[in-house]
Amino acid sequence: MKNTIKYATAALLFLLCHSLQGQTYSNHRAVQAYAKWNESDLSVTLRWKWESNAQSYAIFKRVYGTESWGSSIANLTSADSFYQDKNVDATSIYEYTVEKTTTITDPFNRPNKLKGQAYISTAHQKPVIHSRGVIGLLVMDYIDNSLSSEISTLSQDLVADGWEVFKEVISSSAGVPEVSSIIKKHYNNEGCNALYLLGNVPVPYSGLYCEDINYQSPPDGHKTGPSSHCGAWSSDVYYGVIDGAWTDEDSTTLGTREQNKNRIGDGKFDNSRIPGEVVIGVGRVDFSNLPALTKNEMELTRQYLNKIHAYKLGQVNIINQGIIEDNFSTMAEGFGAGAVRDFSAICGKDGIIFDDVFTQTKDRNYALSYTCGAGWYYSCNGFGATINFNTKNAAAFNHLYGSYFGDFNSENNLLRGSLASSKLGFASMWSGRPKWLTHSLGLGNTYGEVTKLSQNSINYDAGYYQNGTHMALMGDPSLRHHMISPPTNLVLETNTDKNKVTIKWTASTATDIIGYHLYRSQNPNGGYGNPINVSLIEGTSYIDSQPYEGTNHYLVKAVKITETGSGSYMNMSIGLADSISGIKKSQSNISIIDRSKIKIYPTLVQNIIHVEQKNTQKSSYSIQNSLGMNIIEGEILSQKESINVQQLESGVYFLMLNGFSQKFIKY
């Protein structure tokens, strides 16, 4: 399967997009497919919606997280609408491409035929994710001063969902360099997987659209005239790239608006394409400068935090379908193709409705929507405008595409404004140039993770402007689909000797709960790690015979198997937390490293971890991933030893040694 990075030229202006009346290019450039694991033989069956213009299908497969697709594993005829793969391991996570070749000539690649794809990440009961990594909560000072209670609840919810949280209050006088310095400090010290920007955190700008030889038009195509959108666009992805060659010395591009004008040395970067790997998924919740909305910034921020809290508690009933309203359906670029293919992978068969978004969501709560149409900073033709969110909701997660409003730091911006609805509107993204890659949401991934995947977009057909510095997520990056109700009424009791703790709770009200995981920490802000129970707890109580000395923080989560258009995964609620003090005896098998006896460094690792211990006896060690699986095992034979971890993929790991645990980050 071929994959090429596509650069934009002046020929890609909207006015020059080929248009054929009656053709739906978003469907032609996508395959509406889903996956199901067969319980009888644990094979995978891919199914897709048959299309009359299909000529043939090719199936590609790789282990999820690897880069190469290799050669096709099957080549099928136009009459086929399913493929069964029996060469699978039920403990693995796979990724498939169903690539369709149509009978239609591709207007952008004559005389070749137009192709469409489906991407599906699939697993059979993918294991639970105990630790989601580190998330930074960057809150503007004026927000922090007014919404301390809501922000405290937000932090607790993040910890309860498996995150370790650091919080920084950003001064109103701070600029992009100061914010970047804060992020890099935390990334180098304890790591950072996601960033939650709350309030009008300083907005980076990047791009030399129209001056850059590879980007002679901006992503929305408006190059000339009084409505030119040349120059730099708002670019939160800057915060997500730790090692990148960002420059501010190339040339000057004078856009129509002052915000877009990019001059040498003005703090706006030259890069139109992301100059390095995105390692942090950045999401922004910013209700500043939205005068079209009746509520002010503080009221809208409070409303957002409260509705997200209710969603994470499983209190918002969501219909697992996506609505697609394609007002560019005859444009040959097929802007909505990403939604057609991904919504099926997330929602499964019959997971897509082609209709008007606001009409369908008037009285019903849908998971997803995609809308595209001619736009302005505050509107999308055929859909509506920011002002509509005073009374309307759209879906929970909204993909939007049209001119101008992808540059999110503008007055009454539609992307930011879509989060202002009273009930839904949890996240939004500008998807079309390029098409976002959100299919892994079907296996419980977060929006921060799909943001990184979309911005890095390795070996996917994302269309034009992929890896663009304009790509940004509006909303909480920790959000995921399929939230379930947590248990309630957590009660902690100790015995007479105060060396055991009995934990009791009331069962989750969610259906089909298969058990519970229980976690223990000495840190109220995270550090729960792996559960203390070896197997799922089927009842609603547990006796911890090895608590820490002093204060113990406990967290209990409900678990169920969630079926999606991508197979199934072990889904967990956020946790219910409480603490108990005065414990006098500690028998924990895993404790914080005593640095007087053992020294392990660095904690941010590229190739080698160094271990120093005072004794000379032989010690066994293991390195576990965030799922608690042993990846590397070995022995320490001397007082000083080096462990090579070069073969590990980037991520969070734990070195287990002599009953101690040390977290480190491989980059």
C-alpha positions, 0 to 999 in steps of 0.5 A: 500500500502506497503512502506519500506525504502530500504537499499543498500547492496553489492548485488545491484552492477550494475554487479549483477543487473538481466537482461532479454533481451526484458523486459523494467523494467522502464515501468514494475515498473511504470504506465503511468497515468494522471488525468482529472477533469470532468467539468460536475460533478467535479469528477476526472478520472484517466487514464493510459496506458494499459500493457499486463503484468498487473495482477491488479490495486489498487487505493490509495488516500490522501489529498496532504501533509498528510502522510498516504495512508490508504487502497485502494479505488478501486481494478481493473482488468488487463483489466481496464485503468481508474478509476473515483472518484466522492468522491471529493471536488473541493476546495481540492488538492488530491494525487493518487497512481495507483499501478500495480501488474504484472505477472512478478516475481520480481527478488529482491523480489521472489516469489512476483510479480513485482509492478509499480506505478503512483503518481499524485497530482491533483486539479481543478483550484488550487488557485494561489500562491501569496507568495512563501516564502523566497529564499536565493541567495548565490553568490560567490564573484568573480561572484558577482563582474563580473555579477552585472547586471545579478544578479540584474535581477535575484533578480528582477525576484525572487521578481516578482515571489512571493519570498522574497529574501536575498542575501549573497556574499560568500568569496572565503576563506569561508568554509562549516561551514561559509556558513552553519552559514549564512544560519542558521542565515537567517533561524532563523531570517526571514525563508528560503524555498529555496537556490540558490547557484551561483558559486563554493559555498563550497561543503559539503561532506557526506557518509561512503559508503562501511564502513556503514553497511547499505550502503556497496556499493555507490549509483552507485555500484562501490565498488572495484578496481581502480574505487571504488566510496566509501567514501563521495559524494558531498552533498548540502542537508547538507545546507537544513537540519537545525536540523540534527545530522550530525557527523564526528566521525564514521570511515575512508573510503578511496575512490579512489579519494582524494575528496571521502576519508572520515577521522574522523574529516576532515569536511566530514560527516559520514551520508549516509542517510539524518539525519533529515527533509529537510526544504530548497530546495537547487539548485546549478548553478556552472560552475567551473572546466569544461575545456571541455566547450569552454566558461569559467565559467563567460561566462557560468554563464552569459549565464545561467542567461540570458536564465533563464530570457528569460524563466521566461518571457515566451519567450522560447517556450517549447513542453510539452513532455518528452523524455526517452532514457533508456539505462538500459531498461533490468535491473530489477531495472527499473531506469527510472520508476520515469520518466515514471510515473512523465512525464505523470503526468506533460505532460498528455496523449501522453506526453512521447516519447521513443527515443534518447534525442539529436536526438529529441532535435536537432531542437525542445525544449522539456520540459523534458528528462530522460537518463540512461546508463553506466557512468563516471564523464563526460559522460553517455554511449548512451547519450553523454558527457559534451563536447557535450553541446558546441553544443547541448541542450537536454531538458529544464529539464534533469534527468540523471543517470549513474555511477560516475557523480551523485557526482557532484563536479568533473572535467567536471561533466555531471550534472553541464555541462548539464546546459551549453547548449546555449538555454535549460538546466535549471536544472538537477538531478541524478535520479535512485538511488533513483528515484526523485519525480517530479509529483507535477510540474504538479500543478505548484510546483517549483524544490526546492519543488520537491527537498525537496519532493524527499529528504524526500520521505515519503511514496513513492516508490523511490527505493534504496538509498532513503533519500540519502545524495548524492541527489542534484539539479543542477539549479535554485530552483525557476524554475517551468513549464508552464511560461507565458508572463507577462504584459508590459508597466506598468504606474503609475499616481497619482491624484492632491491630491496625495492620489490615484494611477492609475495603467495601463499596456499593456496586456500579449501576452499569450493566454487565460489570464483570468485576472490580480493580482495587488500587492503593497509593501513598500519594493522593495525586496519583501513583496507584500503579497496578492493582493490589488484587491479583484477579478481578474482584467479583464481589464488593469487598476486599481485605488488604493485608499489606497496607502501607504504614501511615496513610493509605489512599484507595481507588476502586474501579468497575470493569466491563467488556465493551464491544465496539466496531473494533472488537472488544476491550476491558473498559474501566470506570474512573475510580472511587477514592478514599483514604485511611490513616493510622496504619501501623504496619506495612507489608507492601511488596512494592514500595518507594525506592530507598535511595540510601540503598538503591539509586536508579537513573536517569528517569528520562531514558533514551538507551541506558538505565544505570543502577547502583546498590550498596550490597553486592548480592545478585538481584533479579529485576524486571521492566514492566509496561503500564499494563503490568506486563514484564517486557525485560527480565534480568539480573544485577550482578554487581554494585553498579550495573547498566540496563539497555532499554533501547529496544523499548518503544517510547512510553512509561515503564517500571523497573522492579528490583528487590521489592522496589519500583521505579518509574521511568520514561523511554523516549 
